[in-house]
């Protein structure tokens, strides 16, 4: 081989070696951006603040560099969607709704609560880092049944007339005492309300959660206690007999006592609600960034694509 050819080969090998070295060192020279520093929207996008003096209902697709929710319970309508680089909860703030959809690089503090009637609602959350965030889709506990009312007491029977045995047309026979009236029944206690079912929570995140989300079914309410039956009224005193010029008569019996009313039945305990579904997947947050870049202007398409993101293999 000619010296010139050897020199060319040597130079080529050196270039290839140098390029390989650069490729190997590239992650150290230019380390990848941590997930919590990635941007979903341009950083010059205006911030949005929800405070006590502002609207506390969100209806629509909201984009912001940072969303600040301060000291209020912010209601998200079902067609709403929050997309931000950062969402910050302050002073006990929360987001609530039936169907909650949020995508944000970082979410800090606060509470996300989904309820639908008495049941838990649905939450979809895509975030790189959820810092001290409580996520709940619990059913509401059943209300206890109402206690039955007590029955009224029966009235006492009238006393019987005493006999009068005087002569000269004044003779009167004694009468028996009247029966006492029955006590009225107690009313039934009402059934306890069923506990609400747990909802569904789906969270895709780059870091595992410190506060675990819950979607519990709640306990049913206790049945109301039946009311007590009323006491039967006492029978009336029987009239007394007598002896005299007009003749004699025997005493008459007392009236029968009225029967006690029956007790009302206790209401049935409500059933406990069924547990909900909680799914937490660790993903490469870069997949979320790419999904937003592709579908950032369509809420439905973006949600569909975010739900398709698979867990990472690590």
Residue pairs with C-beta under 8 A, 6 or more apart in sequence:
22 29
35 105
35 128
35 129
35 206
35 207
35 284
35 285
35 286
36 105
36 106
36 128
36 129
36 206
36 207
37 105
38 105
38 128
38 285
38 286
38 289
39 85
39 105
39 289
40 83
40 84
40 85
40 103
40 104
40 105
40 288
40 289
40 292
41 63
41 64
41 65
41 83
41 84
41 85
41 292
41 296
42 65
43 65
43 85
44 65
45 63
45 64
45 65
45 85
46 64
46 65
47 64
47 65
47 66
47 67
47 68
48 62
48 64
48 66
48 67
48 68
49 67
49 68
49 70
50 56
50 58
50 67
50 68
50 69
50 70
50 72
50 74
50 93
51 68
51 70
51 71
51 72
52 70
52 71
52 72
56 72
56 73
56 74
56 75
57 74
57 75
57 77
58 74
58 75
58 76
58 77
58 80
58 82
59 77
59 79
59 80
60 77
60 79
60 80
60 81
61 80
61 81
61 83
61 299
62 80
62 81
62 82
62 83
62 84
63 83
63 84
64 83
64 84
64 85
65 84
65 85
65 86
66 84
66 85
66 86
66 87
66 88
67 82
67 84
67 86
67 87
67 88
67 104
68 87
68 88
68 90
69 87
69 88
69 89
69 90
69 93
69 94
69 95
69 110
70 90
70 91
70 93
71 90
71 91
71 92
71 93
72 93
73 93
73 94
73 95
73 96
74 93
74 94
74 95
74 96
75 96
75 97
76 82
76 95
76 96
76 97
76 99
76 100
76 101
77 97
78 97
78 98
78 99
79 299
80 97
80 101
81 101
81 102
81 103
81 299
81 302
81 303
82 95
82 101
82 102
82 103
82 104
83 103
83 104
83 292
83 296
83 302
84 103
84 104
84 105
85 104
85 105
85 106
86 104
86 105
86 106
86 107
86 108
87 102
87 104
87 106
87 107
87 108
88 108
88 109
89 95
89 107
89 108
89 109
89 110
89 111
89 133
90 109
90 110
92 110
93 109
93 110
93 111
94 110
94 111
94 112
94 113
95 102
95 110
95 111
95 112
95 113
96 112
96 113
96 114
96 115
97 114
97 121
98 114
98 115
98 116
98 121
98 122
99 114
99 116
99 121
99 122
100 112
100 114
100 121
100 122
100 123
100 124
100 125
101 124
101 299
101 303
102 112
102 124
102 125
102 126
102 127
103 125
103 126
103 127
103 288
103 292
103 302
103 306
104 126
104 127
105 127
105 128
105 129
105 285
106 127
106 128
106 129
106 131
107 125
107 127
107 129
107 130
107 131
107 133
108 131
108 132
108 133
109 131
109 132
109 133
110 133
110 134
111 133
111 134
111 135
111 136
112 123
112 125
112 133
112 134
112 135
112 136
113 136
113 137
114 120
114 121
114 122
114 123
114 136
114 137
114 199
114 201
115 121
115 137
115 138
115 139
115 140
115 196
115 199
116 122
116 199
117 196
118 139
118 140
118 142
118 193
118 194
118 195
118 196
118 273
119 139
119 140
119 196
119 197
119 198
119 199
119 273
120 136
120 137
120 138
120 139
120 196
120 197
120 198
120 199
120 200
120 215
120 216
120 276
121 137
121 199
122 137
122 199
122 200
122 201
123 135
123 137
123 199
123 200
123 201
123 202
123 203
123 213
124 202
124 203
124 303
124 306
124 307
125 135
125 201
125 202
125 203
125 204
125 205
126 203
126 204
126 205
126 288
126 306
126 309
127 203
127 204
127 205
127 206
128 205
128 206
128 207
128 285
128 288
129 205
129 206
129 207
130 203
130 205
130 207
130 209
130 210
130 211
131 210
132 210
132 211
133 209
133 211
134 211
134 213
135 201
135 203
135 211
135 213
135 214
136 213
136 214
136 215
137 198
137 199
137 200
137 201
137 213
137 214
137 215
137 276
138 196
138 198
138 199
138 214
138 215
138 216
138 217
138 218
138 276
139 195
139 196
139 197
139 198
139 199
139 216
139 217
139 218
139 273
139 276
140 195
140 196
140 218
141 195
141 196
141 218
141 219
141 220
141 221
142 192
142 193
142 194
142 195
142 196
142 218
142 219
142 220
142 221
142 270
142 271
142 273
143 192
143 193
143 221
144 192
144 193
144 221
144 222
144 223
144 224
145 189
145 190
145 191
145 192
145 193
145 221
145 222
145 223
145 224
145 267
145 268
145 270
146 189
146 190
146 224
146 267
147 189
147 224
147 225
147 226
147 227
148 186
148 187
148 188
148 189
148 190
148 224
148 225
148 226
148 227
148 264
148 265
149 186
149 187
149 227
149 264
150 186
150 227
150 228
150 229
150 230
151 183
151 184
151 185
151 186
151 187
151 227
151 228
151 229
151 230
151 261
151 262
151 264
152 183
152 184
152 230
152 261
153 183
153 230
153 231
153 232
153 233
154 180
154 181
154 182
154 183
154 184
154 230
154 231
154 232
154 233
154 258
154 259
154 261
155 180
155 181
155 233
155 258
156 180
156 181
156 233
156 234
156 235
156 236
157 177
157 178
157 179
157 180
157 181
157 233
157 234
157 235
157 236
157 255
157 256
157 258
158 177
158 178
158 236
158 255
159 177
159 178
159 236
159 237
159 238
159 239
160 174
160 175
160 176
160 177
160 178
160 236
160 237
160 238
160 239
160 252
160 254
160 255
161 172
161 174
161 175
161 239
162 174
162 239
162 240
162 242
163 172
163 173
163 174
163 239
163 240
163 241
163 242
163 249
163 251
164 170
164 171
164 172
164 242
164 244
164 246
165 171
165 242
165 243
165 244
165 245
165 246
165 247
165 248
165 249
166 244
166 245
166 246
167 244
167 245
167 246
168 245
168 246
170 246
171 244
171 246
171 247
173 249
174 238
174 239
174 240
174 241
174 242
174 249
174 250
174 251
174 252
175 238
175 239
175 252
176 236
176 238
176 239
176 252
176 253
176 254
176 255
177 235
177 236
177 237
177 238
177 239
177 252
177 253
177 254
177 255
178 235
178 236
178 255
179 235
179 236
179 255
179 256
179 257
179 258
180 232
180 233
180 234
180 235
180 236
180 255
180 256
180 257
180 258
181 232
181 233
181 258
182 232
182 233
182 258
182 259
182 260
182 261
183 229
183 230
183 231
183 232
183 233
183 258
183 259
183 260
183 261
184 229
184 230
184 261
185 229
185 230
185 261
185 262
185 263
185 264
186 226
186 227
186 228
186 229
186 230
186 261
186 262
186 263
186 264
187 226
187 227
187 264
188 224
188 226
188 227
188 264
188 265
188 266
188 267
189 223
189 224
189 225
189 226
189 227
189 264
189 265
189 266
189 267
190 223
190 224
190 267
191 223
191 224
191 267
191 268
191 269
191 270
192 220
192 221
192 222
192 223
192 224
192 267
192 268
192 269
192 270
193 220
193 221
193 270
194 220
194 221
194 270
194 271
194 272
194 273
195 217
195 218
195 219
195 220
195 221
195 270
195 271
195 272
195 273
196 217
196 218
196 273
197 217
197 273
197 274
197 275
197 276
198 214
198 215
198 216
198 217
198 273
198 274
198 275
198 276
198 277
199 215
199 276
200 215
200 276
200 277
200 278
201 213
201 215
201 276
201 277
201 278
201 279
202 279
202 281
202 307
203 209
203 213
203 279
203 280
203 281
204 280
204 281
204 282
204 283
204 288
204 306
204 309
205 280
205 281
205 282
205 283
205 285
206 282
206 283
206 284
206 285
207 282
208 280
208 282
209 280
212 278
213 278
213 280
214 278
215 275
215 276
215 277
215 278
216 273
216 275
216 276
217 272
217 273
217 274
217 275
217 276
218 272
218 273
219 272
219 273
220 269
220 270
220 271
220 272
220 273
221 269
221 270
222 269
222 270
223 266
223 267
223 268
223 269
223 270
224 266
224 267
225 266
225 267
226 263
226 264
226 265
226 266
226 267
227 263
227 264
228 263
228 264
229 260
229 261
229 262
229 263
229 264
230 260
230 261
231 260
231 261
232 257
232 258
232 259
232 260
232 261
233 257
233 258
234 257
234 258
235 254
235 255
235 256
235 257
235 258
236 254
236 255
237 254
237 255
238 251
238 252
238 253
238 254
238 255
239 251
239 252
240 251
240 252
241 248
241 249
241 250
241 251
241 252
242 248
242 249
281 309
281 310
281 311
282 311
282 312
282 314
283 309
283 310
283 311
283 312
284 312
287 309
288 306
288 309
291 302
291 305
291 306
291 309
292 302
294 305
295 301
295 302
295 305
296 302
